[in-house]
Amino acid sequence: MYVRTGTCPGNAGKGYKRKEQLGTIQSKSMRLLICIVFLSVAQVIHAQYRIIGFVYDAAEDPFIGTEVRLTGGEGKMVTHTDLEGRFEFHDVVRGEYAILVITDYGLIEKKITVRTSLELHLQRSRNVKMDEVVVRAVRSDDTAPIVKMHLDEDAIRERNLGQDVPFLLKWTPSTTTTSDAGTGIGYTGIRIRGTDPTRTNVTINGVPLNDAESQNVFWVDLPDVMGSTESAQIVRGVGESTFGTGAFGATINLNTNNTHIEPYGRIGGTVGSFGTYKGSVGFGTGLLGNHWTIDGRASIIQSDGYIDRASADLKSYFASAAYIGSKTSVRFTTFGGSEVTYQAWNGVPAQYINDPELRTFNTAGMEKPGDPYDNEVDDYTQTHYQLHVNQSIFTQLQGFLTLHYTHGNGFFEQYKNAEYFDSAFSDFLAQYNLENDDVIRRRWLDNDFYGIIGGLHFTDPADKYTFRISGGYNKYAGDHFGEIIWSATDADVADLPYYYFNDATKTASNIFAKLNYNISDRLRYMIDLQYRAVQYDIDGLDSDGAILSESVKHQFFNPKVGIGYQWTEHLTVNYYFGIANREPNREDYIAALEPDRPLHERLYDNELILTYNLENLKFEAVGYFMKYKDQLAVTGQINDVGAPTRVNVDDSYRLGIEINGHYAPTTRWDISLGATLSQNRIKEFDEHIADFDTGIPIVVTHTDVDLAFSPSTLITGSIGYQILQLDKHAAMIALMTKLVGQQYVDNTGNPASRIDSYSFSDLQLQYAFKWKSEKILKVNVLVRNIFDSKYHTNAWNYRFKSGADYTADNPYVELESGDVYHERGYFPQSGRNLLVGLSLLF
């Protein structure tokens, strides 16, 4: 039906056309409206917004240079905070997102919905760094009144050309080092303030490394462990409480557990004198899926050694996988090494040490007629497993739990000439008619060490104090045994029983609490209390035929206190007092004479520390007095099977001053100087000199004599110059030198027992080329002992009296005076030698 529109005559019929036009207009309008609505919705959907954020700590101080990730929507965007802790993301479309802030102290995670531009305020307390809760349990705070030195990853990488840890630390204050092979590769040792390695507590990621029985650290078992070490702290003196054997003069703790946010790769190699070679590859995935990381390394080190036949064939690995959350991190770490080193622990005979042709002479393997036995080696493998769990319970409270397990297995092999059998060994062989046969024997050690450690770390919200409580339980089980693997008459020795076997177990538990309290902005104090209990049992037959049956218990209380005062903006004064107790080691127990079982040692440590810091000048002066009660010392006394024994010395001490300074007059020059001047004394002790003619030892009383291996003077210096400082190129040269004063092999102060003072210098050149962002090529040249000094760093000594002359038959023996002789072996170090390293970081 059509409706007329009232058009005038003459327009009749045009109304129908207008209606059609009106319908067309309405249809177009509708389509236009739909388009406008659609475009408006699309504009809303695809609108681009801006996210601005700020990252602060609890004190509202900004996190600077911190990585911030935005994931979701159309992918991932990454930025970093500026000097105000501010970050910004542009062109963000509507949607659901996750913000991830990666700080050294943990992750900040926040889910957001973007419908408009946003401003975010994010906060994370700077309590304990991510993955370092367990390390902080044993590591001193920066402000703690403790004498310490910190090495970061860059400092470690600069020094690491394949040498063992002691030689990478040899330029640190108050240290002396030694190497059996003379090259710093293989069996090495470090003394700090004259304290021997068995009295230095060592941990890796908070887990004890010292061997539970000998209390020594055999760095050769973990070659290139520094290739995976992110930081190291060396504490002189008793320091703070830790896990493992008592720190009786020094502590070294290594950390391998840092989280690498960005992926990386490392390839490195070293070649050098004495057939030295090192190859190493390492990698890290960076943060995967915002939470996971995997790191790994493999290394091989070989050297022929400076001493004859003192070769080393070393291999090691490191692997770590971690989950990192905003409140929880879980990390599994495993590392280990295997070593085959030709024995050089006899030392160079005293009669040869000053002969240029014979000062590298090695007597190991020479019981074999003709050429030296070619497999007189030490062969050992050690593997470590650690599981670390860190938990942020709430903002101020963090906890950690670590499970660990270490397995060690190996032997040292010896060719034994029948002419030199001891009586116990000969008696065993006689049971099988082999007492006149040369034989090859292996002396084995097979052990397990495992335990659990844990703790809590609380930081006061007002930042007035921190409180830590930690504890642990560890157990060691080790088998010692010997076997015959060959006879000169080709006798069947495969079914022979072990010629000795003994087993040992040792459990140790401890708990300690530490409080660091800021009384004011200038004044603070520290209290550290530790309880430690030890149970040691050993049973069986020893290698010398002695029957072993020991069961001993110890309980120790080790308190430490300290106070620090910020005198001025640049000057700080600290005082520390600590008591440490330490149980005797395996050899002390099995070699002791009845009824004189060894007592535990005690140390009272006083430290006065003055530090002065400016922008380009750092200065530290330390005065220390370390007084010992019942320190165990070698006196020359032997037990009923001829083994040397240590006895408790009632009163001894170390009194000294350490001065260390670092000055950078310009950005190119770097100068360091350090000196330790000390007096290290035993007030009185009795030396026992064996009398071969009467069989009755001669007792000589010594008063106020030097402690063994404790030079009164140590001076270290270095000067470095930055040759190039360009965007893509950098080069530096540095000369380092050390002077070690005279010291004594034993505690007699006898001039015949003296190791003369010595000095050596190293020259290092480094060049770095950077291209394509983070790719860095480095060349590292180290000329060791550049002035070719002839010196020895270690020796052993045995004194006896005899009417017969032993010097003709034994090159270790020299006449001392009258009819008193000494038998002595020295450990000379290599002359001028070269190491060249090449590394690529990408």
C-alpha positions in Angstrom: 0.0 0.0 0.0 1.3 3.4 -1.0 0.5 6.6 0.9 0.2 9.8 -0.9 2.6 12.5 0.3 0.5 15.5 -0.6 2.5 16.4 -3.6 1.0 19.1 -5.8 -0.5 18.3 -9.2 2.3 18.2 -11.6 4.4 16.2 -9.1 2.1 13.2 -9.3 4.2 10.0 -9.2 7.3 11.6 -7.8 6.4 10.6 -4.2 7.3 7.0 -5.0 10.7 8.0 -6.1 11.3 10.1 -3.0 10.4 7.1 -0.8 13.0 5.0 -2.6 15.6 7.7 -2.1 14.7 8.0 1.6 15.2 4.2 2.0 18.5 4.4 0.3 19.7 7.2 2.5 18.6 5.3 5.6 20.4 2.2 4.5 23.6 4.2 3.9 23.3 5.9 7.3 23.0 2.5 9.0 26.0 1.2 7.2 27.9 4.3 8.2 26.9 4.0 11.8 28.0 0.4 11.9 31.3 1.4 10.4 31.8 4.2 12.9 30.9 1.8 15.8 33.3 -0.9 14.4 36.1 1.6 13.9 35.6 3.0 17.4 35.7 -0.5 18.9 38.7 -1.4 16.9 40.4 1.9 18.0 39.7 1.0 21.6 40.9 -2.5 21.1 44.1 -1.5 19.3 44.8 1.7 21.3 48.4 2.0 22.4 49.1 3.0 26.0 52.1 3.8 28.1 53.3 2.1 31.3 55.5 4.0 33.7 57.0 2.4 36.8 59.3 3.0 39.7 61.3 0.3 41.5 62.4 1.1 45.1 63.7 -0.7 48.1 62.2 -0.5 51.6 64.0 2.8 52.3 62.6 4.1 49.0 66.1 4.2 47.4 65.9 3.4 43.7 67.1 0.3 42.0 69.4 1.6 39.2 70.1 -0.3 36.0 67.7 -3.1 36.9 66.2 -5.1 34.1 62.4 -5.0 33.7 60.5 -7.3 31.4 56.9 -7.0 30.1 55.4 -10.2 28.7 52.0 -10.9 27.2 50.0 -9.3 24.4 52.1 -9.2 21.3 55.4 -10.5 22.8 58.1 -9.4 25.2 59.6 -5.9 25.8 62.7 -5.3 27.9 64.0 -2.1 29.5 66.1 -1.0 32.4 65.6 1.4 35.3 67.3 4.8 35.2 69.0 6.7 38.0 65.7 7.4 39.7 64.6 3.8 39.5 62.1 4.7 36.7 61.2 2.5 33.7 58.8 3.1 30.8 57.1 1.0 28.1 55.5 2.7 25.1 53.0 1.5 22.6 51.4 -1.1 24.8 48.0 -2.4 23.5 45.1 -3.5 25.7 45.5 -6.9 27.3 46.8 -9.0 30.1 50.5 -8.7 31.0 53.1 -9.8 33.5 55.8 -7.4 34.8 59.0 -9.0 35.9 61.7 -6.9 37.6 65.0 -8.8 38.0 67.0 -7.4 41.0 70.1 -8.8 42.6 67.9 -9.4 45.7 65.2 -11.4 43.9 62.4 -11.1 41.4 59.4 -8.8 41.5 56.4 -10.2 39.7 53.2 -8.4 39.0 50.3 -9.2 36.7 48.5 -6.2 35.2 45.5 -5.5 33.0 46.1 -2.7 30.5 43.0 -0.7 29.5 44.6 2.7 29.9 48.0 4.1 30.6 49.4 3.0 34.0 51.8 4.1 36.7 53.3 1.4 38.9 55.3 1.5 42.1 57.2 -1.7 42.9 59.2 -2.5 45.9 61.8 -5.1 46.9 63.9 -5.1 50.2 67.6 -5.2 49.8 68.1 -8.0 52.4 70.0 -10.8 50.9 71.0 -11.2 47.3 69.2 -13.8 45.2 70.9 -17.2 45.6 73.2 -15.9 48.3 71.2 -16.6 51.5 73.3 -19.7 52.3 76.5 -17.9 51.4 75.6 -15.0 53.7 75.3 -17.4 56.5 79.1 -17.9 56.4 80.2 -14.6 54.7 80.9 -11.4 56.6 78.8 -8.3 56.0 80.6 -5.4 54.4 80.3 -3.4 57.6 81.2 -6.3 60.0 84.3 -5.6 62.1 86.2 -8.4 60.4 89.5 -8.3 58.5 88.5 -9.5 55.0 89.1 -9.1 51.3 86.6 -9.6 48.5 87.4 -10.8 44.9 84.6 -10.3 42.3 84.2 -12.2 39.1 86.3 -9.8 37.0 89.2 -10.0 39.4 89.1 -13.8 39.4 88.9 -14.0 35.6 91.9 -11.7 35.2 94.1 -14.1 37.2 92.8 -17.5 36.1 95.2 -19.1 33.6 95.0 -22.6 35.0 96.8 -22.4 38.2 95.3 -23.7 41.5 93.4 -21.5 43.9 96.3 -20.8 46.2 98.3 -19.2 43.3 95.3 -17.1 42.2 95.2 -15.8 45.8 99.0 -15.3 46.2 98.8 -11.5 45.9 96.2 -11.1 48.7 97.5 -9.8 52.1 99.7 -11.9 54.5 99.8 -15.0 52.2 102.5 -17.4 51.2 102.1 -20.2 48.7 103.9 -23.3 47.6 103.7 -25.8 44.8 105.2 -29.4 44.8 105.7 -29.3 41.1 107.0 -25.7 41.2 104.4 -24.3 38.7 101.2 -23.7 40.8 99.5 -26.6 39.1 99.1 -29.9 40.9 99.6 -30.1 44.7 99.7 -26.6 46.1 99.2 -24.9 49.4 98.5 -21.5 50.9 99.3 -20.1 54.3 97.7 -17.0 55.7 99.5 -15.2 58.5 101.6 -18.3 58.8 98.5 -20.4 59.4 98.8 -23.8 57.6 96.0 -25.1 55.3 94.6 -27.5 57.9 93.7 -24.5 60.0 92.0 -22.5 57.2 88.3 -23.1 56.9 87.1 -23.4 53.3 83.5 -23.5 52.0 81.9 -23.6 48.6 78.4 -22.1 48.6 78.5 -22.5 52.4 79.3 -26.2 52.2 82.5 -27.4 53.9 85.4 -28.3 51.6 88.1 -29.3 54.1 88.7 -33.0 54.4 87.1 -34.1 57.6 90.0 -36.3 58.8 93.2 -34.4 57.7 91.4 -31.1 57.8 93.4 -30.1 54.7 92.1 -28.8 51.4 93.4 -30.6 48.3 92.8 -28.0 45.6 94.2 -30.4 43.0 91.0 -32.4 43.3 89.0 -29.4 41.9 91.0 -28.0 39.0 89.7 -24.7 37.6 87.1 -24.4 40.3 87.7 -20.6 39.9 86.4 -20.9 36.4 82.9 -21.2 37.9 83.4 -19.0 41.0 81.5 -15.7 40.9 83.1 -14.2 44.1 85.5 -15.1 46.8 86.0 -13.8 50.3 89.2 -14.3 52.3 89.0 -13.6 56.0 92.1 -13.2 58.2 91.9 -14.2 61.8 89.1 -16.2 63.4 86.4 -14.3 61.6 82.7 -15.2 61.9 81.2 -18.6 62.6 81.0 -21.0 59.6 80.3 -24.6 58.8 83.0 -27.3 58.8 86.3 -27.4 60.7 87.1 -24.5 63.0 88.6 -21.4 61.3 91.8 -21.2 63.2 93.4 -18.3 61.6 91.8 -17.8 58.2 88.6 -18.5 56.2 88.1 -18.8 52.4 84.6 -19.0 51.0 83.7 -19.3 47.4 80.4 -18.7 45.7 79.4 -20.3 42.4 75.6 -19.7 42.7 75.0 -16.3 41.2 72.2 -16.1 38.7 73.0 -15.0 35.1 70.0 -13.2 33.7 71.4 -12.9 30.1 72.7 -15.9 28.1 76.4 -16.1 27.6 79.2 -18.4 26.3 82.8 -18.6 27.2 85.7 -20.3 25.4 89.2 -20.1 26.9 92.6 -21.6 26.4 96.1 -21.2 27.9 99.5 -22.4 26.7 102.8 -21.9 28.5 106.1 -23.1 29.8 106.7 -26.7 31.0 104.1 -28.0 28.5 101.3 -26.2 30.3 97.9 -26.3 28.6 94.4 -25.3 29.6 91.2 -25.5 27.7 87.8 -24.5 29.0 84.3 -24.0 27.7 81.3 -22.5 29.6 77.8 -21.4 28.9 74.7 -20.0 30.5 71.1 -19.9 29.1 70.1 -16.8 30.9 66.7 -16.6 32.4 64.4 -19.0 30.5 60.6 -18.5 30.8 61.3 -15.8 33.4 62.3 -18.4 35.9 64.8 -21.0 34.8 68.6 -20.9 34.3 71.2 -23.5 33.4 75.0 -23.0 33.6 77.9 -25.3 32.8 81.6 -25.5 32.3 84.2 -28.2 31.4 88.0 -27.8 31.8 91.1 -29.7 31.1 94.6 -28.7 32.4 97.9 -30.4 31.7 101.5 -29.6 32.7 104.8 -31.4 32.7 105.9 -29.5 35.9 109.1 -27.7 36.7 110.3 -30.6 38.9 111.3 -33.7 37.0 108.4 -35.8 36.0 106.0 -33.7 38.1 103.3 -33.9 35.5 99.6 -33.1 36.0 96.6 -34.3 34.0 93.5 -32.6 35.4 89.9 -32.5 34.4 86.9 -30.8 35.9 83.3 -29.9 35.3 80.5 -27.7 36.7 76.8 -27.8 36.1 74.0 -25.9 37.7 70.2 -25.6 37.1 68.0 -23.3 39.0 64.4 -22.1 39.4 64.1 -18.5 40.4 60.8 -17.2 41.7 59.7 -14.0 43.4 59.9 -15.7 46.9 61.6 -19.1 46.2 64.7 -20.2 44.5 65.8 -23.8 44.1 69.2 -24.6 42.7 70.9 -28.0 42.0 74.7 -27.7 41.5 77.2 -30.4 40.8 80.9 -30.1 40.2 83.9 -32.3 40.4 87.4 -33.1 39.2 89.8 -35.9 38.5 93.6 -35.6 38.8 96.5 -37.8 37.9 99.7 -36.2 39.1 103.2 -37.7 39.2 104.3 -37.6 42.8 106.7 -34.8 43.8 106.0 -34.6 47.5 109.4 -36.0 48.5 111.0 -32.6 47.8 114.5 -32.0 46.3 117.3 -33.5 48.4 119.2 -30.9 50.6 122.5 -31.8 48.8 121.0 -30.9 45.4 119.0 -27.7 46.1 121.8 -25.3 45.2 123.0 -27.2 42.2 121.6 -25.7 39.0 121.6 -29.1 37.3 120.0 -31.0 40.2 117.5 -28.5 41.8 114.6 -30.2 39.9 115.6 -33.7 40.9 112.7 -35.9 41.9 113.3 -39.1 43.9 109.8 -40.4 43.4 109.7 -43.7 41.4 113.5 -44.2 41.8 113.2 -47.3 43.9 112.8 -49.1 40.6 116.1 -50.3 39.1 117.0 -48.4 36.0 114.7 -45.8 34.8 112.2 -44.3 37.4 108.9 -46.0 37.6 106.6 -44.2 35.2 103.3 -44.5 37.1 104.3 -43.3 40.5 101.2 -41.2 40.5 98.4 -39.9 42.7 95.1 -40.7 41.1 91.9 -39.3 42.6 88.4 -38.2 41.7 86.1 -36.1 43.7 82.4 -35.2 42.9 80.2 -32.8 44.7 76.4 -32.5 44.7 74.5 -29.6 46.3 70.8 -28.8 46.5 70.0 -25.2 47.7 66.6 -23.9 48.6 66.1 -20.3 49.4 62.8 -19.0 50.6 61.6 -15.4 51.4 59.2 -16.1 54.2 58.2 -12.5 54.4 59.8 -9.2 53.4 62.3 -9.1 56.3 62.8 -12.9 56.8 64.7 -15.3 54.4 65.5 -18.9 55.0 67.7 -21.5 53.3 68.2 -25.2 53.3 71.1 -27.1 51.7 71.6 -30.8 51.2 75.0 -31.9 50.1 76.9 -35.0 49.2 80.6 -35.5 48.2 82.2 -38.7 47.1 86.0 -39.2 46.8 87.9 -42.2 45.5 91.5 -42.7 44.5 95.0 -44.0 45.3 98.6 -43.2 45.1 100.8 -45.8 43.5 104.4 -46.8 44.5 107.1 -49.0 43.2 108.7 -50.5 46.4 112.1 -52.1 46.3 112.5 -55.0 48.7 115.6 -53.5 50.1 113.6 -50.6 51.6 110.6 -52.5 53.0 109.6 -51.4 56.5 109.1 -54.2 59.0 105.3 -54.3 59.0 105.1 -54.4 55.2 107.8 -57.1 55.0 106.0 -59.2 57.6 102.8 -59.1 55.5 104.6 -60.1 52.3 106.5 -62.9 54.1 103.1 -64.6 54.6 103.0 -65.1 50.8 106.8 -65.6 50.2 107.1 -62.1 48.6 109.3 -60.5 51.2 112.3 -60.5 48.7 110.3 -59.3 45.7 110.0 -55.8 44.5 106.3 -54.9 44.4 104.0 -52.2 43.2 101.4 -51.1 45.7 98.4 -48.8 45.8 97.2 -47.0 48.9 93.5 -46.2 48.6 91.1 -43.7 50.1 87.3 -44.2 49.5 85.1 -41.7 51.3 81.7 -40.1 51.5 80.8 -36.8 53.1 77.2 -35.7 53.3 74.9 -33.5 55.4 72.3 -30.8 55.8 72.7 -27.1 56.7 70.1 -24.4 57.0 69.3 -21.1 58.6 67.2 -17.9 58.8 68.2 -14.3 58.1 66.1 -11.5 59.5 66.5 -7.8 58.7 64.9 -5.2 60.9 62.4 -3.0 58.9 64.1 0.1 60.3 67.4 -1.3 59.2 68.8 -1.2 62.7 70.0 -4.8 62.9 70.3 -8.1 61.1 70.0 -11.4 62.9 71.1 -14.8 61.5 70.7 -18.2 63.0 72.2 -21.3 61.2 73.0 -24.9 61.9 74.0 -28.1 60.3 74.9 -31.7 60.6 77.6 -33.4 58.6 78.9 -37.0 58.5 82.1 -38.4 57.0 82.8 -42.1 56.3 86.1 -43.1 54.9 88.0 -46.4 54.2 91.8 -46.5 54.1 93.4 -49.6 52.6 96.4 -50.8 50.6 96.7 -53.5 47.9 99.5 -55.2 46.0 99.0 -55.0 42.2 102.4 -56.4 40.9 105.3 -58.6 42.0 108.7 -58.7 40.3 108.5 -62.6 40.2 105.2 -62.4 38.4 103.5 -64.0 41.4 99.7 -64.0 41.4 98.8 -61.1 43.6 95.2 -60.6 42.5 93.8 -62.6 45.4 96.0 -61.1 48.1 94.1 -59.4 50.9 94.6 -55.8 51.7 97.8 -55.3 53.6 96.1 -52.8 55.8 92.5 -51.6 56.2 90.9 -49.2 58.5 87.7 -47.2 58.5 86.8 -43.9 60.1 83.6 -42.0 60.7 83.3 -38.4 61.8 80.1 -36.5 62.6 80.0 -32.8 63.3 77.1 -30.6 64.2 76.9 -27.0 65.0 74.6 -24.1 65.5 75.5 -20.4 65.5 73.7 -17.1 65.8 74.9 -13.7 64.6 73.6 -10.3 65.5 74.8 -7.1 63.8 73.3 -4.0 65.4 73.5 -0.3 64.4 73.4 1.6 67.7 73.5 4.9 65.7 74.6 6.0 62.3 78.2 5.8 63.5 78.3 3.1 66.1 77.6 -0.6 65.6 78.4 -3.9 67.2 78.4 -7.6 66.4 77.8 -10.7 68.5 78.4 -14.2 67.1 77.9 -17.3 69.3 78.6 -20.9 68.1 78.3 -24.3 69.6 80.0 -27.2 67.8 80.1 -30.9 68.6 82.4 -33.5 67.0 82.5 -37.3 67.2 85.5 -39.2 65.6 85.9 -43.0 65.5 88.6 -44.9 63.8 89.2 -48.7 63.8 91.5 -51.2 62.0 95.1 -51.6 60.9 97.2 -48.7 59.7 99.7 -48.8 56.9 102.6 -49.1 59.3 101.1 -52.1 61.1 99.8 -50.1 64.1 96.4 -51.2 65.4 94.0 -48.3 65.4 91.1 -48.0 67.9 90.1 -44.5 68.7 86.8 -42.9 69.7 86.9 -39.2 70.8 84.3 -36.5 71.4 84.7 -32.8 71.5 82.3 -30.0 72.4 83.2 -26.4 71.7 81.8 -23.0 72.4 83.2 -20.3 70.1 82.1 -16.7 71.0 83.0 -13.6 68.9 82.2 -10.0 69.4 83.1 -6.8 67.6 82.4 -3.1 67.6 82.8 -0.5 64.9 82.8 3.3 64.9 82.5 5.6 61.9 84.9 8.3 63.1 84.5 10.5 60.0 83.0 10.1 56.6 86.2 8.4 55.5 87.6 6.9 58.6 86.3 3.8 60.4 87.7 2.0 63.5 86.8 -1.6 64.4 87.7 -3.9 67.2 87.2 -7.7 67.1 87.7 -10.5 69.7 87.0 -14.1 68.9 87.7 -17.5 70.4 88.2 -20.6 68.2 88.6 -24.2 69.2 89.8 -27.0 66.9 90.1 -30.7 67.3 93.3 -32.6 66.4 93.4 -34.3 63.0 93.7 -37.9 62.0 97.5 -38.1 62.1 97.6 -36.5 65.5 95.5 -39.3 66.9 97.1 -42.3 65.2 100.7 -41.1 65.7 100.2 -40.0 69.3 102.1 -41.8 72.1 100.2 -43.3 75.0 99.1 -41.9 77.3 99.8 -38.5 75.7 96.7 -38.2 73.6 96.5 -34.8 72.0 94.3 -32.1 73.4 92.2 -29.7 71.3 93.7 -26.3 70.4 92.3 -22.9 71.4 92.9 -19.5 69.9 92.2 -16.1 71.3 92.1 -13.6 68.5 92.3 -9.8 68.9 92.0 -7.5 65.9 92.1 -3.7 65.7 91.1 -2.5 62.3 91.5 1.0 60.8 90.2 1.8 57.3 90.4 5.1 55.5 88.6 5.5 52.1 88.5 8.2 49.5 87.3 8.1 46.0 90.8 7.2 44.6 92.5 6.1 47.8 91.9 3.1 50.1 94.0 2.4 53.2 93.7 -0.3 55.8 95.8 -0.9 58.9 95.3 -4.0 61.1 96.9 -4.8 64.4 96.4 -8.4 65.6 97.3 -10.5 68.5 96.6 -14.2 68.2 97.3 -16.2 71.4 97.2 -20.0 71.3 96.6 -22.4 74.0 97.8 -26.0 73.4 98.8 -25.4 69.8 99.9 -28.7 68.1 103.5 -28.5 66.9 106.1 -30.9 65.5 109.0 -31.3 67.9 110.9 -34.1 66.3 109.4 -36.8 68.5 108.4 -40.1 66.9 106.1 -42.8 68.0 106.8 -46.6 68.4 106.6 -47.2 64.7 108.7 -44.2 63.7 106.0 -41.8 62.6 106.5 -38.1 63.6 104.1 -36.8 66.2 102.8 -33.4 67.1 102.4 -32.4 70.7 100.5 -29.6 72.4 102.6 -26.5 73.1 101.3 -24.6 76.1 101.9 -21.0 75.0 102.5 -19.5 71.6 101.3 -16.4 69.8 101.3 -14.2 66.6 101.6 -10.5 67.0 101.6 -8.3 63.9 100.5 -5.3 61.9 99.1 -5.4 58.4 99.2 -2.3 56.2 97.5 -2.3 52.8 96.8 0.6 50.5 95.4 1.2 47.0 95.8 4.4 45.1 94.5 5.4 41.7 96.0 8.9 40.9 94.3 8.9 37.5 91.9 6.6 35.6 95.0 5.0 33.9 97.3 4.4 36.9 96.7 1.8 39.7 99.1 1.4 42.6 98.9 -1.1 45.5 101.2 -1.7 48.4 100.9 -4.1 51.3 103.1 -5.1 54.2 102.9 -7.5 57.1 105.3 -7.2 60.0 104.9 -9.8 62.7 106.4 -11.7 65.6 105.4 -15.4 65.7 106.7 -17.2 68.8 106.6 -20.3 70.9 107.5 -19.4 74.5 109.0 -22.8 75.3 109.0 -26.3 73.9 111.1 -29.4 74.0 112.7 -30.7 70.8 113.4 -34.4 70.6 116.5 -35.4 68.6 116.8 -39.1 67.7 120.1 -40.7 68.8 120.8 -43.6 66.5 123.7 -44.8 68.7 121.9 -45.1 72.1 118.3 -45.3 70.9 117.4 -42.7 73.6 116.2 -39.4 72.2 118.0 -36.2 73.2 115.7 -33.5 74.6 116.6 -29.9 73.9 114.6 -27.1 75.4 114.0 -24.0 73.3 112.6 -20.7 74.6 111.1 -17.8 72.7 111.7 -19.2 69.2 109.9 -18.6 65.9 106.9 -20.6 64.9 107.6 -22.7 61.8 106.7 -21.3 58.3 106.0 -17.9 59.8 108.1 -15.1 58.1 108.2 -11.9 60.1 108.2 -9.8 57.0 105.9 -9.9 54.0 105.8 -7.1 51.4 103.6 -7.0 48.3 103.3 -4.3 45.7 101.9 -3.7 42.2 101.7 -1.0 39.7 99.4 -1.0 36.7 98.9 1.3 33.7 96.0 1.4 31.3 97.6 1.7 27.9 94.4 1.9 25.9 91.0 3.2 27.0 88.8 3.2 23.9 85.2 2.1 23.2 86.2 -1.1 21.6 89.8 -1.6 22.7 91.4 -1.7 26.2 94.9 -2.7 27.2 96.8 -2.7 30.5 100.2 -3.7 31.9 101.0 -4.5 35.5 104.0 -5.4 37.5 103.5 -7.3 40.8 106.2 -8.2 43.3 106.4 -10.0 46.6 109.1 -10.2 49.3 109.0 -13.0 51.8 111.3 -12.8 54.8 113.3 -15.6 56.3 111.4 -18.4 58.0 112.1 -21.8 59.6 111.2 -25.3 58.7 110.7 -26.3 62.3 110.1 -24.6 65.6 113.7 -24.6 66.8 114.9 -21.3 65.3 118.0 -23.3 64.4 120.0 -21.5 61.6 120.3 -24.9 59.8 116.5 -25.0 59.6 116.1 -21.6 57.9 114.5 -20.9 54.6 116.2 -17.8 53.3 114.2 -14.7 52.4 113.2 -14.5 48.7 111.3 -12.3 46.3 109.7 -12.8 42.9 107.9 -10.6 40.4 105.2 -11.2 37.7 104.5 -9.1 34.7 101.0 -9.2 33.2 99.7 -7.7 29.9 96.1 -7.8 29.0 94.3 -6.7 25.8 90.5 -6.7 25.3 88.6 -6.1 22.0 84.8 -5.6 22.1 82.6 -5.9 19.1 78.9 -6.6 18.4 77.6 -5.6 21.7 78.7 -8.0 24.4 81.2 -10.1 22.4 84.7 -9.7 24.0 88.0 -11.2 22.9 90.7 -11.1 25.6 94.4 -11.9 25.4 96.2 -12.4 28.7 100.0 -12.7 28.9 101.6 -13.5 32.3 105.4 -13.6 32.7 105.9 -15.3 36.1 109.1 -14.7 38.0 110.3 -12.3 35.4 113.6 -11.7 37.1 114.3 -15.4 37.3 114.8 -15.7 41.1 116.0 -19.0 42.5 114.1 -19.7 45.6 112.2 -22.4 47.5 109.0 -21.9 49.5 108.6 -25.1 51.6 110.7 -27.9 53.1 110.5 -30.8 55.6 113.1 -31.6 58.2 114.2 -34.5 60.5 117.1 -34.1 62.9 119.2 -37.0 64.4 122.5 -37.8 66.1 124.8 -40.5 64.9 128.4 -41.5 65.0 128.1 -42.8 61.5 128.2 -40.6 58.4 124.9 -40.8 56.4 125.7 -38.1 53.8 127.3 -40.4 51.3 124.3 -42.7 51.0 121.4 -40.3 51.4 121.4 -37.0 49.4 118.7 -35.7 51.8 121.2 -35.8 54.7 123.6 -33.0 55.6 125.9 -32.6 58.6 124.6 -29.9 60.9 127.3 -29.8 63.6 129.5 -32.3 65.4 127.6 -35.6 65.1 124.2 -34.0 64.6 122.6 -34.4 61.1 119.5 -33.3 59.5 117.5 -34.9 56.7 115.7 -32.4 54.6 113.8 -32.0 51.4 113.1 -28.7 49.7 110.4 -27.5 47.2 112.0 -25.0 44.7 109.7 -22.9 42.5 110.1 -22.4 38.8 112.3 -19.7 37.3 111.1 -17.3 34.6 108.2 -18.8 32.7 105.3 -17.8 30.5 101.6 -18.3 30.3 99.5 -16.9 27.4 95.7 -17.1 27.6 93.0 -16.4 25.0 89.4 -16.1 25.9 86.2 -15.3 24.0 83.0 -14.1 25.8 79.8 -14.0 23.9 
